[in-house]
Amino acid sequence: MQALLGFSEAMSAKEPIILLEQVSKYYGATDSKDDNPVLTNVNLKVHEGESMAIVGPSGSGKSTLLNIMGALDTASEGTVSIAGQCLSEADQTALSEFRRQTVGFVFQSHHLLPQLSVLENILVPLLAKPGAEGMAEAEERGRSMLKRVGLSHRLNHKPAALSGGERQRTAVVRALIHQPRILLADEPTGALDKNASMTLAKLLMELNQEEGVTLITVTHSMALAQLTDTVMELDDGYLQACKVS
């Protein structure tokens, strides 16, 4: 934790990789304050290489906030700047390219393709890249990362043959295969038992340090939250710092 704090302090002088200013989100026909508010005047700064957990009760808007950071959803009001790009002003083509190049996603459900092997699944994000340049290097990186997460013996297995923890570790490798600057994880341990949950939590933190990827995770697991640099709480649409004992 001390090493992470030192790294965070060194990065604090630089521009944040994630910057949200007065972000609000409403769901309804008019997308205005007259509709149901999900997020209200959210301000957030995260610097490159940091790790952050966002906690809060179910339905508080945590996943919506994560989706806005990952350009899977849009804010109703406010400014969202990620990796120097103002998402609030980007068109759909630019947003798609942003997601492909800059962000990796891990969800509670692994979303692995059942007909593909582990190795094939982790290479799926690269199929959208024009041309086949670098695929040999990507496969080598994939094999190396699968070994790193203890899955080198599962390269040719289909998802149905894996345990829940193994599927989530595969999903993490898939999210990192294109070397994104930001990893967004939405309840990544939510479907796992206690032991598999802690294994994955520790893995995410190790990859945060080793890969230098900025990690934002939405979680109900305080064990995972306590491993991160910063814990924020979202409650009734409002985001604030959370003290973790």
VENDAQUI-V758799 format. One line per field, one symbol per residue. ss: DSSP state (2 for helix, 1 for strand, 0 for the rest). phi: phi as a letter, one per 20 degrees, with the letter a starting at -180 (. if undefined). A space follows every 50 residues. Layout:
ss->???
phi->???
This chain:
ss->02222222222000000111111111100000000111111111110000 11111000000222222220000000111111001122200222222222 22111110000000001222222222220000002222222222222200 02220001222002222222222222000001111100000002222222 222222222220011111000222200001111110011110000
phi->.fffffffffeffefffccdclecccdrfdlcffeffdcclfdbccegnf cbdddqfgneoffffffffemebcffbndcdclndeffdeeffffffgff edcddcdgeflfefedfgffffeggefffgmdfnfffffffffffffgem cfedgdeegfeefgfffffffffgfdfelfecddcdlfdfddfgffffff gffgfffgffemefdccebeefffgfeefcddddblnddbfcede
